Amino acid sequence: MNYKKGRYSSLIKPLFSFIDLVIINMAVFYFEINLKNIYVFCLYISISWILIAVKNHFYEVHRHTRLIQITPLLFRQIIFFTIALYAFIGFFKQPNISRLALGEYLILVFILITIFKFLTTYLLKKYRTVLRGNIRRVIVIGDNEKVRQLIKTFNTRLDYGYKFEAKFSVKDESFSLEYCFDYIIENNIDEIYFSVSELSNKQINTLIDFADNNLRELKFIPDNKEIYSKKLKYEYYDYIPILSIRAIPLQEPVNKFVKRLFDILFSICIIVFVLSWLTPILAILIKLESKGPVFFKQSRNGFNYKEFDCYKFRSMTPNKHAHLAQATKGDLRITKMGAFIRKTSIDELPQFFNVLFGDMSVVGPRPHMVSHTNMYAQRIDKFMVRHFVKPGITGLAQISGFRGEIETDKDIINRVKYDIFYIENWSLLLDLKIAFQTLTNAVKGEEKAY
């Protein structure tokens, strides 16, 4: 039995939490908060900070964590810390505390903690990339496309701090787990990755026993059966472990409220400041070019597969195929004005009324015509997962190059992959990023916007 050597990595989280505690305590002395006992206050805020951080997983920032994932942690930490801070007034019956000074203290703490959090994350990434420090040595067992993609990530994303040492192919006649174990011990390997589809249950159990007995981290690569899920939800029913195929953040009441609030505020701003003056202008131009209504209404499937009327500015001459056939390149049904508003995505703006009414969201999987939804639901695996959340005016798939006409099944398969990734990894910052990228793409114009 050979145990791996310890690393200084284990000291990073305690060190960062200690520095944060120093910041929130030292900042107290810069303000006239009018406290009866400053040391009781410091003890209170220190305990509160740690308890909130544990619940919030504030220090669970891993080497593969993206910066966009850190920002929600910061906001949640500060929001709950603010609540705890003002609760101190009533809990310890100190009505003479200066609320203004307390607010100024919170602003300073938020700024300092944010700077420290991002700075340390950046410096750690540079430390791994440039100096090759904080490295974890890894091996991979298996040989398939996902294994090769993972190895490429290890070799290209140096900021992750992984050093790929070897790949062991199960298909080789000379392959044996015993040889892998000897290599792991002799080369002081930290983490073992294996393809779950290439090993038998007996081999997996042997691998687990070895990792447990030798204190190595073991991680598996899912099989290639087109399971697009990124996250598995792990729960206990009494003492029985249960795995759910996916966790959906927008099923949480707080997240649902935040997204709905964002949708309402964003849609009101667009309706008041853009559609209020743009609609009359477009109405005149659309009417001058062709007869028919200004708005086009089409039934589409939304949340929980429920049908709703989706609104757009009319971009085609009225035709009997409008609800059945998708627009194609060079489509003769599209008017000159229609070509312009489609190219710039202006034709989608009336959907902000759908957002305000609650049928849609600003960001989410794009809704399809009912006839297309029924067709793809039968042909494309996991297609119906898109209906776990409200459809959006724009989405991750659209800014990733999968908008407009669906020419082959590959287009819709890729769209579904991006949609499922969005559903499982939703955050308000991701919504903002997608909305900003959509605006940028609309200004530049997109190849498939026709």
Secondary structure, 3 states (H helix, E strand, C coil): CCCCCCCHHHHHHHHHHHHHHHHHHHHHHHCCCCCCCHHHHHHHHHHHHHHHHHHHCCCCCCCCCCHHHHHHHHHHHHHHHHHHHHHHHHHCCCCCCCHHHHHHHHHHHHHHHHHHHHHHHHHHHHHHHHCCCCCEEEEEECCCHHHHHHHHHHHHCHHHCEEEEEEECCCCCCCCHHHHHHHHHHCCCCEEEEECCCCCHHHHHHHHHHHHHCCCEEEEECCCCCCCCCCCEEEEECCEEEEECCCCHHHCHHHHHHHHHHHHHHHHHHHHHHHHHHHHHHHHHHHHHCCCCCEEEEEEECHHHCEEEEEEECCECCCCCCCCCCCCCCCCCECHHHHHHHHCCHHHCCHHHHHHHCCCEEECCCCCEHHHHHHHHHHCCCHHHHHHCCCEEECHHHHCCCCCCCCCHHHHHHHHHHHHHHHHCCCHHHHHHHHHHHHHHHHHCCCCCC
